Amino acid sequence: MEYFVYNYDLIAAGVYSSGPEKTIKTEPVKKCRFCKKSESETTFNDKAHAIPECFGNHQLVLADECDSCNKFFSQNLEVHLDKYTRPFRVMGQIQGKRGVPNYQSNNQKSKIKHGEIPTFVSPATENFFTIDKENKIVTVNYHREPYIPLGVYKALVKIALSTIEDKNELTAFNETIAWLMCPDQTKSVIKPALVIETFIPGPRPTCGVAVSLFRRKPSCSGEPYAIFMIAFGNIAMQLIVPSIVDGTTLTTKCIAFPTPFEVCGWPFGQPRTHIKDLSGTEKRKEDYPVEYSFDEIEAVPPDSIDPDHI
Ligand SMILES: [Zn+2]
């Protein structure tokens, strides 16, 4: 924490869920912060959320994003972020545009549906669940649909840049914006592209989605220029936001910012942090096992499960 106080200024921060809308607008006339086009050259009809709605943000809107850039980011970057974060959002029961996302396995035999209570249904032969009766733990073997790791990283950088309200802070990221908009998904300006990912156990530790963007103080040097943090449900992610100010040989040193759950103590267990490498430019699919603890387990006759309900 001292490291951040000493080296960084907080240039954007907030917690968003549902409630009154807040619009970020840095130009007196409509002008896209990504493609730099104005209303005479492009359109601004769609509502662009600064943080995707699937993360539970129904409040923070970015006026400086044109329809064409919104569509490009959605199709090229957010599609990977959606796949990567789906297990997080299912497990944290994050309310997206159309409620909490449902889930089904690759072969569609195992399903999770969020009605009044979450219902997990899977044939016993599928091994979607592993039940440890002695320790009262159910492990659910989520999988991720194939995603491009660097696409996930770029989508997170795009969110970071969307939360900036001071126009002057954006100039350090002009090259970063050009990279985000480059259709060639194999190009990278940060190697390796690492995310510090923290899993916080317990019932939805973060209400809504919390974001913080730190920019290095002018008096400091040697540290990454900008660091972004985003937390929702049981997950907190931290990453370097590339800037030309850092030069081309970027330091990958990134100090983990402590979550409040580590600082104040947390009754549901210690948060677990690991470094995720999102440098890959090829599609990757993987399993994501999650442990749930339970108080009681009860067998029910199979015919008592209403197939229409699942
Ligand atoms: Zn644009």
Residues whose N, C-alpha, C, O or C-beta is under 5 A from the ligand:
A	BS01	ZN	C32 F34 C35 C66 C69
